[in-house]
Amino acid sequence: MIAVTRLNGTTVIVNALLIETIEEVPDTLITLTTGKKYLARESSAELIALIKDYLRTIGVYAASMRMEQTEGP
């Protein structure tokens, strides 16, 4: 889960595993696989960093990086 700041300043906790797309239109629009959408103050780069940190804490990011390194041409 990651904490995201809405445009009105409130914080919402989003399940990072359900994020389908992040767009800057010009505000940052997060679309979940459920169809739910959130406008956020954070930039897409900030959200990607938050997602990577979250994935590291649950061990998914490191596992995916190992898989990429072992897959060869």
Secondary structure, DSSP 4 states (H G I P E B T S, - for coil): -EEEEBTTS-EEEE-GGGEEEEEESSSEEEEETTS-EEEESS-HHHHHHHHHHHHHHTTHHHHHHHHHHH---
